[in-house]
Amino acid sequence: MTTAAPKKIGVLLATFVVANNMIGSGFFLLPASLASQGGVTAISWLIGTVIAMILGGAFARLARDYPHLNCPDDYVRPALGRDMGFLATSLYWVAAWMGNNAIAVAAFGYLVTLMPIDGNDTTVRLVGQLALIWAMFAINLMGARPVAKFQSVCVVFGLLPVAAVLIGGWGHFDAGLYSEAWNVTENSDATVVFANLAPVFWAFVGLETGAMVAGIVDDPDRNVPRATLAGVVIAGVVYLVSSVLVMGIVPHQELAASGAPFALVAAVIFGPWAAIAIAAAAALKATGTLGGWMLVTGEAGARASERGYLPRMFGKTLPNGAAVWGLLFVALAMTVIAFATLAPTVAGQFGTIIGMVTLLIVLAYLAAGLALMVGTPARPSGTADRALGAVSLLACGVLIFTSPWSMIAGAAVVAVVAWVLFRVFGRKTA
């Protein structure tokens, strides 16, 4: 008796997997971060969407050559060698667990509005973020299945009330208020647009998801590119619409100072009761996203350990499959980051974290473009591959060189230190 092959997902479900992995903390807090710059950041969203489509196309093309990839090393090492495979894998892993802090910031920023405490108190915010981090660590120790169930509940109940704001809010949209806050800085429109590309691109981290699950997608050669590009477009439209909407309903000063911008907007549209519903929904969705990404970082650490890129302990798992030591390291590292990035406002702390994370993950994306251009003897690059690889490198270059030089230097230091440690302590594996 033969066992039936597991049923694969079609293009529609794959599209929503990609879109859902991008619509997370950025959706709930970036409107507050960008409000201090003005409505001109809508152009940043448009450019960011185009860049994400380019990079998504690169990953979709790689998925055709490496249908079983589950780690950047799977497509980087064959084309660029073990050192580059290590850098892409390790930087992606570091960026993932650092980015988890931004999700924790967003989740608690909304959760605190439901409590009779001062969310602007940095000590309260720090304690709340740490509580979320360690609660998600505990859930992850139960294994992937409980995490997946928890995340599915958070997605369903977390996004429905927010969708009501996006649909019902246009009756309260004030074009004059939006135009008055078009550019609230002393810089030119172009300067503001390009300076915000890296923060905006945080919202598109996860665009590689379609390629990473190519093995469970029906007809991946055709459906992974479709799902990736459609997922990016859906996320881009949602982000652009929500950013424009909130800046035309609430003055930019109030948005910039808010730790829960959608709750603030909901109160204006539907009344005070709606702020509570939106805050609860947003906190639930962000908490579910945090749990899911902690699972990803634990698994990424385990895969890196298998390849000799991290100590063996990261590859040790509980009987239920939970990467216990990798998850413990991630929780401890997130605790340190929470202390190190604490800022006077939620939006300020969120912006600091996503600036660092975006650069690190773009360096990992850079390797995808290089891998496409170089190819391997078994999979030589064609003209289309080289062209897509070159455009991907250009897109990554735009994101890198429009970031603050201090952050570029910091990302470079992380990469160099990681490479030196790998050269000294890295294990040789097949």
C-alpha positions as CSV (number, residue, x, y, z in Angstrom):
1,M,0.0,0.0,0.0
2,T,1.5,3.3,-1.0
3,T,1.1,6.5,1.0
4,A,-0.6,9.4,-0.8
5,A,1.7,12.3,-1.4
6,P,0.8,15.4,0.7
7,K,-1.5,17.8,-1.1
8,K,0.3,20.9,-2.3
9,I,-1.1,24.4,-2.2
10,G,-2.1,26.3,-5.3
11,V,-1.3,29.8,-6.4
12,L,-4.0,31.5,-4.4
13,L,-2.9,30.1,-1.0
14,A,0.7,30.6,-1.9
15,T,-0.1,34.3,-2.6
16,F,-1.7,34.8,0.8
17,V,1.3,33.0,2.5
18,V,3.6,35.6,0.9
19,A,1.3,38.6,1.6
20,N,0.6,37.6,5.2
21,N,4.3,37.2,6.0
22,M,4.8,40.8,4.9
23,I,1.7,42.4,6.5
24,G,2.9,42.5,10.1
25,S,4.4,45.1,12.4
26,G,5.2,47.5,9.6
27,F,1.5,47.7,8.9
28,F,0.6,48.7,12.4
29,L,3.5,51.1,13.3
30,L,5.1,52.5,10.1
31,P,2.3,55.1,9.7
32,A,3.4,56.6,13.0
33,S,7.1,56.5,12.0
34,L,6.5,58.0,8.6
35,A,4.1,60.7,9.9
36,S,7.1,62.7,11.2
37,Q,8.2,62.9,7.5
38,G,4.9,63.6,5.8
39,G,2.6,62.3,3.1
40,V,5.4,62.5,0.5
41,T,6.5,59.1,1.9
42,A,3.7,57.6,-0.3
43,I,6.2,57.8,-3.1
44,S,8.6,55.8,-1.0
45,W,5.9,53.1,-0.8
46,L,5.6,53.0,-4.6
47,I,9.4,52.7,-5.1
48,G,9.7,50.2,-2.3
49,T,7.0,48.1,-4.0
50,V,8.8,48.1,-7.3
51,I,12.1,47.1,-5.5
52,A,10.3,44.3,-3.7
53,M,8.9,43.0,-7.0
54,I,12.3,42.9,-8.5
55,L,13.8,41.0,-5.6
56,G,10.8,38.8,-5.4
57,G,11.3,37.9,-9.0
58,A,14.9,37.0,-8.3
59,F,13.9,34.6,-5.5
60,A,11.2,33.1,-7.7
61,R,13.7,32.4,-10.4
62,L,16.1,30.8,-7.9
63,A,13.3,28.6,-6.7
64,R,13.1,27.0,-10.1
65,D,16.7,25.9,-9.9
66,Y,16.6,25.0,-6.2
67,P,13.1,23.7,-5.6
68,H,14.0,22.3,-2.2
69,L,15.7,25.3,-0.7
70,N,15.0,26.2,2.9
71,C,18.0,28.4,3.7
72,P,20.0,31.1,1.8
73,D,23.0,28.7,1.8
74,D,21.1,26.4,-0.6
75,Y,21.3,28.8,-3.5
76,V,24.3,30.9,-2.5
77,R,27.0,28.3,-1.9
78,P,26.6,26.5,-5.3
79,A,27.3,29.8,-7.1
80,L,29.4,31.9,-4.8
81,G,31.1,29.4,-2.4
82,R,31.0,28.6,1.3
83,D,32.1,32.0,2.6
84,M,29.3,33.8,0.8
85,G,26.9,31.0,1.8
86,F,27.8,31.6,5.4
87,L,27.4,35.4,5.2
88,A,24.0,35.2,3.5
89,T,22.7,32.6,6.0
90,S,24.1,34.3,9.1
91,L,23.0,37.8,8.2
92,Y,19.5,36.6,7.4
93,W,19.4,34.8,10.8
94,V,20.7,37.8,12.7
95,A,18.3,40.2,10.9
96,A,15.4,37.9,11.6
97,W,15.9,37.8,15.4
98,M,16.7,41.5,15.6
99,G,13.6,42.2,13.6
100,N,11.5,40.3,16.1
101,N,12.1,43.1,18.5
102,A,10.4,45.5,16.1
103,I,7.4,43.1,16.1
104,A,7.4,43.1,19.9
105,V,7.5,46.9,20.0
106,A,4.5,47.0,17.7
107,A,2.6,44.4,19.7
108,F,3.1,46.1,23.0
109,G,2.4,49.5,21.6
110,Y,-1.1,48.4,20.9
111,L,-1.5,46.1,23.9
112,V,-0.7,48.9,26.3
113,T,-3.6,51.0,25.1
114,L,-5.9,48.4,26.6
115,M,-4.3,48.7,30.1
116,P,-4.6,51.4,32.7
117,I,-0.8,52.2,32.5
118,D,1.3,54.8,30.8
119,G,2.6,53.3,27.5
120,N,5.1,56.2,27.1
121,D,6.9,55.1,30.2
122,T,10.1,53.5,28.9
123,T,10.3,51.1,31.9
124,V,6.7,49.9,31.4
125,R,7.4,49.5,27.7
126,L,10.6,47.5,28.3
127,V,8.9,45.2,30.8
128,G,6.0,44.6,28.4
129,Q,8.2,43.8,25.4
130,L,10.3,41.4,27.5
131,A,7.1,39.7,28.7
132,L,6.0,39.2,25.1
133,I,9.4,37.9,24.0
134,W,9.5,35.2,26.7
135,A,5.9,34.2,26.4
136,M,6.5,33.5,22.6
137,F,9.6,31.6,23.6
138,A,7.5,29.4,25.9
139,I,4.9,28.8,23.1
140,N,7.6,27.9,20.6
141,L,9.0,25.3,23.0
142,M,5.7,23.5,22.5
143,G,6.6,22.8,18.9
144,A,5.6,24.1,15.5
145,R,2.0,22.9,15.5
146,P,0.9,25.0,18.5
147,V,2.7,28.0,17.0
148,A,0.9,27.6,13.7
149,K,-2.5,27.2,15.4
150,F,-1.9,30.3,17.5
151,Q,-0.7,32.3,14.5
152,S,-3.8,31.3,12.4
153,V,-6.1,32.5,15.2
154,C,-4.2,35.8,15.4
155,V,-4.4,36.4,11.6
156,V,-8.1,35.8,11.4
157,F,-9.2,37.9,14.4
158,G,-6.3,40.4,14.0
159,L,-7.0,41.7,10.5
160,L,-10.7,41.8,10.3
161,P,-11.3,44.9,12.4
162,V,-8.3,46.7,10.8
163,A,-9.9,46.0,7.4
164,A,-13.0,47.8,8.6
165,V,-10.9,50.9,9.3
166,L,-9.4,50.8,5.8
167,I,-12.8,50.5,4.2
168,G,-14.8,52.8,6.5
169,G,-12.1,55.5,6.9
170,W,-12.4,57.2,3.5
171,G,-15.6,59.0,4.6
172,H,-13.4,60.8,7.1
173,F,-10.4,61.4,4.9
174,D,-9.5,65.1,4.7
175,A,-7.5,65.9,1.5
176,G,-6.6,69.3,2.9
177,L,-5.1,67.8,6.1
178,Y,-3.1,65.3,4.0
179,S,-1.8,68.0,1.6
180,E,-0.8,70.3,4.5
181,A,1.4,67.5,5.9
182,W,2.9,66.5,2.5
183,N,6.4,67.3,3.6
184,V,6.9,68.4,7.2
185,T,10.7,68.3,7.1
186,E,13.1,70.9,6.0
187,N,14.5,68.7,3.3
188,S,13.4,68.4,-0.4
189,D,10.8,65.9,-1.4
190,A,13.4,63.7,-3.2
191,T,15.6,63.6,-0.1
192,V,12.7,62.5,2.1
193,V,11.5,59.9,-0.3
194,F,14.9,58.2,-0.7
195,A,15.8,58.6,3.0
196,N,12.7,56.5,3.9
197,L,13.2,53.7,1.4
198,A,15.0,51.5,3.8
199,P,12.4,51.9,6.6
200,V,9.6,51.3,4.1
201,F,11.3,48.2,2.8
202,W,11.1,46.6,6.2
203,A,7.4,46.1,5.4
204,F,8.4,43.8,2.5
205,V,10.8,41.6,4.4
206,G,9.3,38.1,3.8
207,L,9.1,38.5,0.0
208,E,11.3,35.5,-0.2
209,T,8.7,33.3,1.5
210,G,7.3,32.0,-1.8
211,A,10.7,30.7,-2.9
212,M,11.4,29.1,0.5
213,V,8.2,27.0,0.4
214,A,8.5,26.2,-3.3
215,G,8.5,22.5,-2.4
216,I,4.9,22.5,-1.2
217,V,3.5,24.7,-4.1
218,D,1.8,23.0,-7.0
219,D,3.6,23.6,-10.3
220,P,6.2,25.9,-8.7
221,D,7.8,27.0,-12.0
222,R,4.7,28.8,-12.8
223,N,3.0,29.5,-9.5
224,V,5.9,30.6,-7.3
225,P,6.6,33.7,-9.5
226,R,2.9,34.5,-9.7
227,A,2.4,34.1,-5.9
228,T,5.5,36.1,-5.1
229,L,4.7,39.0,-7.3
230,A,1.0,39.0,-6.4
231,G,1.8,38.8,-2.7
232,V,4.1,41.8,-3.0
233,V,1.5,43.8,-4.9
234,I,-1.2,43.1,-2.3
235,A,1.1,44.1,0.5
236,G,2.3,47.2,-1.3
237,V,-1.3,48.3,-2.0
238,V,-2.4,47.7,1.6
239,Y,0.6,49.6,3.0
240,L,0.2,52.6,0.6
241,V,-3.6,52.9,1.1
242,S,-3.3,52.6,4.9
243,S,-0.4,55.2,5.1
244,V,-2.3,57.7,3.0
245,L,-5.6,57.1,4.8
246,V,-4.3,57.7,8.4
247,M,-2.4,60.9,7.4
248,G,-5.6,62.3,6.0
249,I,-7.6,61.6,9.2
250,V,-5.3,62.5,12.1
251,P,-2.8,65.4,12.2
252,H,0.7,64.2,11.6
253,Q,2.0,65.4,15.0
254,E,-0.5,63.1,16.8
255,L,0.3,60.2,14.6
256,A,4.0,60.5,15.1
257,A,3.6,60.6,18.9
258,S,1.3,57.6,18.9
259,G,2.3,54.0,19.8
260,A,-1.0,52.8,18.3
261,P,-1.8,54.9,15.2
262,F,-4.6,52.6,13.8
263,A,-6.4,52.7,17.2
264,L,-6.1,56.5,17.1
265,V,-7.6,56.6,13.7
266,A,-10.4,54.1,14.6
267,A,-11.5,56.4,17.5
268,V,-11.9,59.3,15.1
269,I,-13.9,57.2,12.6
270,F,-16.1,55.0,14.8
271,G,-15.8,56.4,18.3
272,P,-13.7,55.5,21.4
273,W,-15.0,51.9,21.6
274,A,-13.4,51.2,18.2
275,A,-10.0,52.2,19.4
276,I,-10.2,49.3,22.0
277,A,-11.3,46.8,19.3
278,I,-8.5,47.9,16.9
279,A,-5.9,47.9,19.6
280,A,-6.8,44.4,20.6
281,A,-6.8,43.2,17.0
282,A,-3.5,44.8,16.2
283,A,-1.9,43.5,19.3
284,L,-3.2,40.0,18.6
285,K,-1.9,40.0,15.0
286,A,1.5,41.4,15.9
287,T,1.8,38.9,18.7
288,G,1.0,36.0,16.3
289,T,3.6,37.4,13.9
290,L,6.2,37.5,16.7
291,G,5.5,33.8,17.5
292,G,5.8,32.8,13.9
293,W,9.0,34.7,13.3
294,M,10.5,33.3,16.4
295,L,9.8,29.8,15.0
296,V,11.5,30.9,11.7
297,T,14.6,32.2,13.5
298,G,14.9,29.0,15.6
299,E,14.6,26.9,12.5
300,A,17.1,29.1,10.6
301,G,19.6,28.7,13.4
302,A,19.2,24.9,13.3
303,R,19.7,24.8,9.5
304,A,22.8,27.0,9.9
305,S,24.1,24.7,12.6
306,E,23.7,21.7,10.2
307,R,25.9,23.5,7.7
308,G,28.6,24.2,10.3
309,Y,27.8,28.0,10.4
310,L,26.7,28.0,14.0
311,P,27.7,25.9,17.0
312,R,26.2,22.4,17.2
313,M,24.0,23.3,20.1
314,F,21.8,25.4,17.8
315,G,20.9,22.2,15.9
316,K,19.7,20.3,19.0
317,T,15.9,19.9,19.2
318,L,13.3,18.7,21.7
319,P,11.3,15.5,20.8
320,N,8.6,17.8,19.4
321,G,11.1,19.4,17.0
322,A,11.5,22.7,18.8
323,A,15.1,24.1,18.4
324,V,15.4,24.7,22.1
325,W,19.0,26.1,22.3
326,G,18.5,28.3,19.2
327,L,15.2,29.6,20.6
328,L,16.9,30.3,23.9
329,F,19.7,32.3,22.3
330,V,17.2,34.2,20.2
331,A,15.1,35.2,23.3
332,L,18.3,36.2,25.2
333,A,19.6,38.2,22.2
334,M,16.2,39.9,21.8
335,T,16.3,40.9,25.5
336,V,19.6,42.6,24.9
337,I,18.3,44.4,21.8
338,A,15.3,45.6,23.8
339,F,17.5,47.3,26.3
340,A,19.9,48.7,23.7
341,T,17.3,50.3,21.5
342,L,14.9,51.7,24.1
343,A,13.8,55.2,23.0
344,P,11.4,57.9,24.3
345,T,8.7,56.9,21.9
346,V,7.4,53.6,20.4
347,A,7.8,55.0,16.9
348,G,11.4,56.0,17.6
349,Q,12.4,52.6,19.0
350,F,10.7,50.9,16.1
351,G,12.5,53.1,13.5
352,T,15.9,52.4,15.1
353,I,15.4,48.6,15.0
354,I,14.0,48.4,11.4
355,G,16.8,50.6,10.0
356,M,19.4,48.1,11.3
357,V,17.5,45.0,10.3
358,T,16.7,46.2,6.8
359,L,20.3,46.7,5.9
360,L,21.3,43.3,7.2
361,I,18.6,41.5,5.3
362,V,19.3,43.4,2.1
363,L,22.9,42.2,2.3
364,A,21.4,38.6,2.3
365,Y,19.2,39.6,-0.7
366,L,22.2,40.9,-2.4
367,A,23.6,37.4,-2.5
368,A,20.5,36.2,-4.4
369,G,21.2,38.7,-7.2
370,L,24.9,37.7,-7.3
371,A,23.9,34.0,-7.4
372,L,21.7,34.6,-10.4
373,M,24.4,36.5,-12.3
374,V,27.1,33.9,-11.6
375,G,25.3,30.6,-12.0
376,T,26.9,27.3,-11.7
377,P,28.3,24.7,-14.2
378,A,25.3,22.6,-13.6
379,R,22.9,25.6,-13.8
380,P,24.6,28.2,-16.0
381,S,23.1,31.7,-16.0
382,G,21.3,32.8,-19.2
383,T,20.8,36.3,-20.4
384,A,17.5,36.7,-18.5
385,D,19.1,35.5,-15.3
386,R,22.0,37.9,-15.6
387,A,19.7,40.8,-16.4
388,L,17.5,40.0,-13.4
389,G,20.5,39.5,-11.2
390,A,21.9,42.9,-12.3
391,V,18.7,44.7,-11.6
392,S,18.4,43.0,-8.2
393,L,21.9,44.2,-7.3
394,L,20.9,47.7,-8.4
395,A,17.8,47.6,-6.3
396,C,19.8,46.4,-3.2
397,G,22.3,49.2,-3.9
398,V,19.6,51.8,-3.8
399,L,18.4,50.5,-0.4
400,I,21.9,50.4,1.0
401,F,23.2,53.7,-0.1
402,T,20.1,55.7,0.8
403,S,20.5,54.6,4.4
404,P,22.3,56.6,7.0
405,W,26.1,56.0,6.8
406,S,26.2,55.1,10.5
407,M,23.9,52.2,9.9
408,I,25.8,51.1,6.8
409,A,29.0,51.1,8.8
410,G,27.3,49.1,11.6
411,A,26.0,46.5,9.1
412,A,29.5,46.2,7.5
413,V,31.0,45.7,11.0
414,V,28.5,42.9,11.8
415,A,29.3,41.2,8.4
416,V,33.1,41.4,8.9
417,V,33.0,40.2,12.5
418,A,30.8,37.3,11.6
419,W,33.0,36.3,8.7
420,V,36.2,36.4,10.9
421,L,34.5,34.3,13.6
422,F,33.4,31.8,10.9
423,R,36.9,31.6,9.5
424,V,38.3,30.9,12.9
425,F,35.7,28.7,14.5
426,G,33.5,27.5,11.6
427,R,33.1,23.7,11.2
428,K,33.6,21.9,7.9
429,T,30.6,20.0,6.7
430,A,29.6,18.4,3.5
